[in-house]
C-alpha cells in the first residue's frame, strides 16, 4: 500500500480516537465544572456547537489547503487540537470548557483536508476503495475511543483529554516528519478575509449542476446516519431491556462489521458494479435492514443484522468518489470541505429531528423510528436513480 496513504489513514485513526475519547466523560465533566446535576440541555448544546463549528470551518480549511498546501493546514490544525485538549484537561470554568469544544470542532474540520489528500494521491479508479479505507479507519477509531475514554474517565474524569492531546501530538509528528506534501500551494497565493467566508465554497459547489444531486444525497445519507447514535441505545433499552454492556457490545459489533465492509468490500463492489450502482446497492441493504429492525422482537436479531447494516456502508465511499469526478484537481480540498460541512450540518439537525420523533412514538411503538428513518432515506432514491454518466468538470473559469 502507498506509504503516504498508510500515514494519512493512521492519522485518521488517531484523530477519531481522540474525538471519541471525550464522549463518555463529557456529562460527568459538565456536572463537575458546572456544579449542577442537570446537564442534558448543556450537553446537547455542546454537541451542537461542536458540529456547528465543523460545518463553518470545514470548507475554510479545504480552501486553505488548496491555496497553501495540505501539510501546513494539517500541521496547524493538529497543533491547535493538541493545545486545545490540554487547556480543556485543566479548564476550571464552564465557559472555558465550552470555548474548548468550539475550538475542537474547528480543528476536527481537518478531516476535509485528509480526504482531499487521499484524492490527490489516488487515481479516479482508486478513490472509492480508498475512501472506503478512510471511513473504515475513522469508524475503528470511533469504536476504540469511547472505550478508552470510559476506562480512563473512571480513573480521572479529565484523563481522556490528556490522552487526546497526546494522540494529536503524535499525529502532528507524523505529519511533520513522515507525511509528504500531496499538492503544493498555488504560487503567489495570498490571504484575504474573503478566504474565511464559509459560505463561499458552498455557493461555488452549487454552480456545478452535476454536484447538486450528489450533495443532496450526501446530506440525506448523513442525516439518516445520525439516527443510530440518537435512538439505538434508548430503543434497545425500551424494546429489550438491555444493559449498558449489551448496548455497547451491539454498537461494537455494528462498528466492526461496518469498518470491515468499507475497507474490503467497497473496492470490489465499485469495480464490478460501478460507483452509481454500488451506491444504489448500499442504499438497498441499509433500507432493508432499517425496515426489518422496526419489527424485531428479540434482541439477538440486532447482532445478526449487523452485517446487513454494514453492507450499506459501501454506498458512502462510492458517492464521495463520484463527487470528486466533478471537480478539477486544484479544487479537491474545497470540495471535500463542502462535503465535510454537509456532514456537520446533518449532525446538528439529525439528532434533534430523530430524538423528537422517537419520544413522540416511544409509548406506542418504539420500532417506528426505523420506519421514519427508512422513509427519509428513500428520499434519496429518485436522485440516485437519476444519476447517469456524469460529465467531466470544465476547466476553472470555463462556462
C-alpha positions as CSV (number, residue, x, y, z in Angstrom):
1,X,0.0,0.0,0.0
2,X,1.1,3.6,-0.7
3,X,3.2,4.9,2.2
4,X,1.6,8.3,2.2
5,X,-1.8,6.6,2.3
6,X,-0.8,4.5,5.3
7,X,0.4,7.6,7.2
8,X,-2.8,9.6,6.4
9,X,-5.0,6.6,7.4
10,X,-3.0,6.2,10.6
11,X,-3.6,9.9,11.3
12,X,-7.3,9.4,10.7
13,X,-7.5,6.6,13.3
14,X,-5.6,8.6,15.9
15,X,-7.8,11.6,15.2
16,X,-11.1,9.7,15.5
17,X,-9.9,8.0,18.7
18,X,-9.1,11.5,20.1
19,X,-12.6,12.7,19.2
20,X,-14.4,9.6,20.6
21,X,-12.4,9.6,23.9
22,X,-14.4,12.6,25.2
23,X,-18.0,11.4,24.7
24,X,-18.2,9.0,27.7
25,X,-16.9,11.6,30.3
26,X,-18.5,14.8,29.0
27,X,-21.6,14.6,31.1
28,X,-19.6,13.9,34.3
29,X,-17.2,16.8,33.5
30,X,-20.0,19.2,32.9
31,X,-21.5,18.3,36.3
32,X,-18.1,18.8,37.9
33,X,-17.3,22.1,36.2
34,X,-20.8,23.5,36.0
35,X,-21.7,22.5,39.7
36,X,-25.1,21.1,38.6
37,X,-26.7,17.8,38.1
38,X,-29.0,19.0,35.2
39,X,-26.7,18.8,32.2
40,X,-28.9,17.3,29.5
41,X,-29.6,20.6,27.8
42,X,-26.0,21.8,28.2
43,X,-24.7,18.5,26.8
44,X,-26.9,18.9,23.7
45,X,-25.8,22.5,23.2
46,X,-22.1,21.4,23.5
47,X,-22.6,18.7,20.9
48,X,-24.4,21.1,18.6
49,X,-21.7,23.7,19.0
50,X,-19.0,21.2,18.0
51,X,-20.9,20.2,14.9
52,X,-21.7,23.8,14.0
53,X,-18.0,24.7,14.2
54,X,-17.2,21.8,11.9
55,X,-19.9,23.0,9.5
56,X,-18.4,26.5,9.4
57,X,-14.7,25.7,9.2
58,X,-14.6,22.5,7.1
59,X,-14.9,24.5,3.8
60,X,-12.5,27.1,5.1
61,X,-9.8,24.5,5.8
62,X,-10.5,22.9,2.5
63,X,-9.9,26.2,0.6
64,X,-6.8,27.0,2.6
65,X,-5.4,23.5,1.8
66,X,-5.9,24.2,-1.9
67,X,-4.3,27.5,-1.6
68,X,-1.3,26.8,0.7
69,X,-0.9,23.0,0.5
70,X,-2.3,20.2,2.6
71,X,0.6,19.8,5.1
72,X,0.6,23.3,6.5
73,X,-3.1,23.2,7.2
74,X,-2.9,19.7,8.7
75,X,0.0,20.8,10.9
76,X,-1.7,23.9,12.1
77,X,-5.0,22.1,13.0
78,X,-3.2,19.2,14.7
79,X,-1.1,21.6,16.8
80,X,-4.2,23.6,17.7
81,X,-6.1,20.5,18.7
82,X,-3.3,19.2,21.0
83,X,-3.1,22.6,22.8
84,X,-6.8,22.8,23.0
85,X,-7.2,19.4,24.6
86,X,-4.6,20.3,27.2
87,X,-6.4,23.5,28.0
88,X,-9.7,21.6,28.4
89,X,-8.0,19.0,30.6
90,X,-7.4,21.7,33.2
91,X,-10.3,24.1,32.5
92,X,-11.5,25.5,35.8
93,X,-14.6,27.2,34.5
94,X,-17.5,26.2,32.3
95,X,-17.1,28.9,29.7
96,X,-13.5,27.8,29.1
97,X,-14.8,24.2,28.5
98,X,-17.4,25.5,26.1
99,X,-14.8,27.5,24.2
100,X,-12.6,24.5,24.1
101,X,-15.3,22.3,22.5
102,X,-15.8,25.0,19.9
103,X,-12.1,25.0,19.0
104,X,-12.1,21.2,19.0
105,X,-14.9,21.4,16.4
106,X,-12.8,23.8,14.3
107,X,-9.7,21.7,14.4
108,X,-11.6,18.4,13.7
109,X,-12.6,20.0,10.4
110,X,-9.2,18.8,9.2
111,X,-10.9,15.6,8.1
112,X,-11.8,17.6,4.9
113,X,-8.0,18.1,4.3
114,X,-7.4,14.3,4.9
115,X,-10.0,13.3,2.3
116,X,-8.6,15.9,-0.1
117,X,-5.1,14.4,0.5
118,X,-6.5,10.9,-0.4
119,X,-8.0,12.4,-3.6
120,X,-4.6,13.9,-4.5
121,X,-2.7,10.6,-4.3
122,X,-5.3,8.4,-5.8
123,X,-6.4,7.8,-9.4
124,X,-10.1,8.1,-10.2
125,X,-10.5,4.3,-10.2
126,X,-8.8,4.0,-6.8
127,X,-10.8,6.7,-4.9
128,X,-13.9,4.7,-3.9
129,X,-11.8,1.9,-2.4
130,X,-9.5,4.4,-0.6
131,X,-12.4,6.4,0.7
132,X,-13.7,3.1,2.0
133,X,-10.4,2.7,3.9
134,X,-10.8,6.3,5.2
135,X,-14.4,5.6,6.6
136,X,-13.3,2.2,8.0
137,X,-10.3,3.7,9.8
138,X,-12.4,6.6,11.2
139,X,-15.0,4.0,12.3
140,X,-12.4,1.8,14.0
141,X,-11.1,4.9,15.9
142,X,-14.6,5.7,17.0
143,X,-15.0,2.3,18.4
144,X,-11.7,2.4,20.3
145,X,-12.1,6.0,21.5
146,X,-15.2,5.7,23.7
147,X,-14.0,2.5,25.3
148,X,-10.6,4.1,26.3
149,X,-12.5,7.3,27.3
150,X,-14.8,5.3,29.6
151,X,-11.8,3.4,31.2
152,X,-9.7,6.5,31.8
153,X,-12.7,8.5,32.9
154,X,-13.3,6.1,35.8
155,X,-9.7,6.9,36.9
156,X,-9.9,10.6,36.5
157,X,-12.6,12.5,34.6
158,X,-10.1,14.7,32.8
159,X,-7.6,12.0,31.8
160,X,-9.2,11.4,28.4
161,X,-8.4,15.0,27.4
162,X,-4.7,14.3,28.2
163,X,-4.7,11.2,26.0
164,X,-6.5,13.2,23.2
165,X,-3.8,15.8,23.4
166,X,-1.1,13.1,23.3
167,X,-2.7,11.5,20.2
168,X,-2.9,14.8,18.4
169,X,0.8,15.4,19.3
170,X,1.6,12.0,17.7
171,X,-0.4,13.0,14.7
172,X,1.4,16.3,14.4
173,X,4.8,14.4,14.5
174,X,3.6,12.0,11.7
175,X,2.5,14.9,9.5
176,X,5.7,16.9,10.2
177,X,8.3,14.1,9.8
178,X,6.7,11.4,7.7
179,X,3.9,12.7,5.6
180,X,4.9,14.2,2.2
181,X,3.0,17.1,0.7
182,X,0.4,15.8,-1.8
183,X,-0.3,19.1,-3.5
184,X,1.8,22.2,-3.2
185,X,0.1,25.5,-2.7
186,X,-0.7,27.8,-5.5
187,X,2.2,30.0,-6.5
188,X,1.6,33.6,-5.4
189,X,-1.4,32.6,-3.3
190,X,-2.5,35.4,-0.9
191,X,-4.7,35.5,2.1
192,X,-7.8,37.7,2.3
193,X,-10.7,37.9,4.7
194,X,-12.9,36.6,2.0
195,X,-11.0,33.3,2.3
196,X,-12.6,32.9,5.8
197,X,-16.2,33.1,4.4
198,X,-17.5,29.5,5.0
199,X,-20.5,30.1,2.6
200,X,-18.4,31.0,-0.5
201,X,-17.3,27.4,-1.1
202,X,-20.9,26.3,-0.7
203,X,-22.0,28.8,-3.3
204,X,-19.2,27.6,-5.6
205,X,-20.3,24.0,-5.3
206,X,-23.8,24.9,-6.2
207,X,-22.6,26.2,-9.6
208,X,-21.9,22.6,-10.7
209,X,-25.2,21.1,-11.8
210,X,-23.9,17.6,-11.6
211,X,-22.8,18.1,-8.0
212,X,-26.2,19.3,-6.7
213,X,-28.0,15.9,-6.6
214,X,-24.8,14.3,-5.3
215,X,-24.7,16.8,-2.4
216,X,-28.4,16.3,-1.7
217,X,-27.8,12.5,-1.5
218,X,-24.8,13.2,0.8
219,X,-27.0,15.2,3.1
220,X,-29.8,12.7,3.2
221,X,-27.5,9.7,3.9
222,X,-25.6,11.5,6.7
223,X,-28.8,12.9,8.2
224,X,-30.3,9.4,8.4
225,X,-27.0,8.2,9.8
226,X,-27.5,10.2,12.9
227,X,-30.5,8.0,13.9
228,X,-28.1,5.3,15.2
229,X,-26.4,7.5,17.7
230,X,-29.6,9.1,18.7
231,X,-32.0,6.2,19.0
232,X,-30.1,2.9,19.2
233,X,-29.4,3.0,23.0
234,X,-32.9,4.1,24.1
235,X,-34.6,1.8,21.5
236,X,-32.6,-1.2,22.9
237,X,-33.5,-0.3,26.5
238,X,-37.2,0.1,25.7
239,X,-37.6,-2.9,23.5
240,X,-35.2,-5.5,25.0
241,X,-34.4,-4.0,28.5
242,X,-30.7,-4.2,27.6
243,X,-28.0,-3.1,30.0
244,X,-25.3,-0.7,29.1
245,X,-22.9,-3.6,28.4
246,X,-25.3,-5.1,25.8
247,X,-25.8,-1.8,24.1
248,X,-22.0,-1.3,23.9
249,X,-21.5,-4.8,22.6
250,X,-24.1,-4.3,19.9
251,X,-22.7,-0.9,18.8
252,X,-19.2,-2.5,18.8
253,X,-20.4,-5.4,16.5
254,X,-22.1,-2.8,14.3
255,X,-19.0,-0.7,14.1
256,X,-16.6,-3.6,13.4
257,X,-18.8,-5.1,10.6
258,X,-19.2,-1.6,9.1
259,X,-15.5,-0.9,9.1
260,X,-14.7,-4.3,7.5
261,X,-17.3,-3.8,4.8
262,X,-16.0,-0.4,3.9
263,X,-12.4,-1.5,3.9
264,X,-12.7,-4.7,2.0
265,X,-16.0,-4.6,0.0
266,X,-16.1,-1.1,-1.3
267,X,-13.3,-1.6,-3.9
268,X,-14.6,-4.9,-5.3
269,X,-18.2,-3.6,-5.4
270,X,-17.3,-0.4,-7.3
271,X,-15.0,-2.4,-9.7
272,X,-17.9,-4.8,-10.5
273,X,-20.9,-2.5,-10.3
274,X,-19.5,1.0,-10.9
275,X,-19.9,3.8,-8.4
276,X,-23.6,4.6,-9.2
277,X,-24.8,1.0,-8.7
278,X,-22.6,0.4,-5.7
279,X,-24.4,3.4,-4.2
280,X,-27.8,2.0,-5.0
281,X,-27.0,-1.4,-3.7
282,X,-25.6,0.0,-0.4
283,X,-28.8,2.0,0.0
284,X,-30.9,-1.1,-0.7
285,X,-29.2,-3.1,2.1
286,X,-29.4,-0.3,4.6
287,X,-33.1,0.4,3.9
288,X,-33.9,-3.3,4.1
289,X,-32.1,-3.5,7.5
290,X,-34.0,-0.5,8.9
291,X,-37.4,-1.8,7.7
292,X,-36.6,-5.2,9.4
293,X,-35.4,-3.5,12.6
294,X,-38.8,-1.9,13.0
295,X,-40.4,-5.3,13.6
296,X,-37.6,-7.1,15.6
297,X,-39.0,-9.0,18.6
298,X,-35.7,-10.4,20.0
299,X,-32.5,-8.6,20.9
300,X,-30.2,-11.2,19.4
301,X,-31.5,-10.3,15.9
302,X,-29.7,-7.0,16.2
303,X,-26.4,-8.8,16.3
304,X,-27.4,-11.0,13.4
305,X,-28.3,-7.9,11.3
306,X,-25.0,-6.1,11.9
307,X,-23.5,-7.5,8.6
308,X,-26.6,-6.4,6.6
309,X,-26.3,-2.9,8.0
310,X,-22.6,-2.9,7.3
311,X,-23.2,-3.7,3.6
312,X,-25.0,-0.3,3.4
313,X,-21.6,1.3,4.2
314,X,-20.3,0.7,0.7
315,X,-22.6,3.5,-0.6
316,X,-20.9,6.5,1.1
317,X,-17.3,6.0,-0.3
318,X,-18.8,5.4,-3.8
319,X,-20.8,8.6,-3.5
320,X,-17.7,10.5,-2.4
321,X,-15.7,9.1,-5.3
322,X,-18.5,10.2,-7.7
323,X,-18.4,13.7,-6.4
324,X,-14.6,14.0,-6.9
325,X,-15.0,13.4,-10.6
326,X,-17.0,16.7,-10.9
327,X,-14.2,19.0,-9.8
328,X,-10.7,19.6,-11.1
329,X,-7.6,18.7,-9.1
330,X,-7.0,22.2,-7.9
331,X,-10.3,22.4,-6.1
332,X,-10.5,19.0,-4.4
333,X,-9.8,20.5,-1.0
334,X,-12.6,23.0,-1.4
335,X,-15.0,20.2,-2.5
336,X,-14.0,18.0,0.5
337,X,-14.5,20.9,2.8
338,X,-18.0,21.4,1.4
339,X,-18.8,17.7,1.8
340,X,-17.5,17.7,5.4
341,X,-19.5,20.8,6.2
342,X,-22.7,19.0,5.0
343,X,-21.9,16.1,7.3
344,X,-21.7,18.5,10.2
345,X,-24.9,20.2,9.2
346,X,-26.6,16.8,9.3
347,X,-25.0,16.2,12.7
348,X,-26.6,19.4,14.0
349,X,-30.2,18.8,12.9
350,X,-30.4,15.0,12.6
351,X,-30.3,14.2,16.3
352,X,-32.9,16.9,17.1
353,X,-35.2,15.5,14.5
354,X,-34.9,11.8,15.4
355,X,-35.0,12.4,19.2
356,X,-38.2,14.3,18.8
357,X,-39.7,11.6,16.5
358,X,-38.6,8.8,18.9
359,X,-40.1,10.3,22.0
360,X,-43.3,11.0,20.1
361,X,-43.6,7.4,19.1
362,X,-42.0,5.7,22.2
363,X,-45.1,4.9,24.2
364,X,-46.9,3.3,21.2
365,X,-44.3,1.7,19.0
366,X,-40.5,2.3,19.6
367,X,-39.6,0.5,16.4
368,X,-41.5,3.0,14.3
369,X,-38.4,5.3,14.4
370,X,-36.7,2.9,11.9
371,X,-39.7,3.2,9.5
372,X,-39.3,7.0,9.7
373,X,-35.6,6.8,9.1
374,X,-36.1,4.5,6.1
375,X,-38.7,6.9,4.7
376,X,-36.3,9.8,4.9
377,X,-33.6,7.6,3.3
378,X,-35.9,6.7,0.4
379,X,-36.0,10.4,-0.5
380,X,-32.5,9.8,-2.0
381,X,-33.8,7.1,-4.3
382,X,-35.0,9.3,-7.2
383,X,-31.8,11.3,-7.0
384,X,-29.7,8.1,-7.1
385,X,-31.6,6.5,-10.0
386,X,-31.4,9.8,-11.8
387,X,-27.6,9.8,-11.9
388,X,-26.3,8.9,-15.4
389,X,-22.8,9.2,-16.9
390,X,-21.6,12.3,-15.3
391,X,-19.6,14.8,-17.4
392,X,-16.0,15.7,-16.7
393,X,-15.6,19.0,-14.9
394,X,-14.9,22.1,-17.0
395,X,-11.6,23.9,-16.6
396,X,-11.6,26.6,-14.0
397,X,-13.3,29.7,-15.4
398,X,-14.9,27.9,-18.3
399,X,-18.7,28.0,-18.8
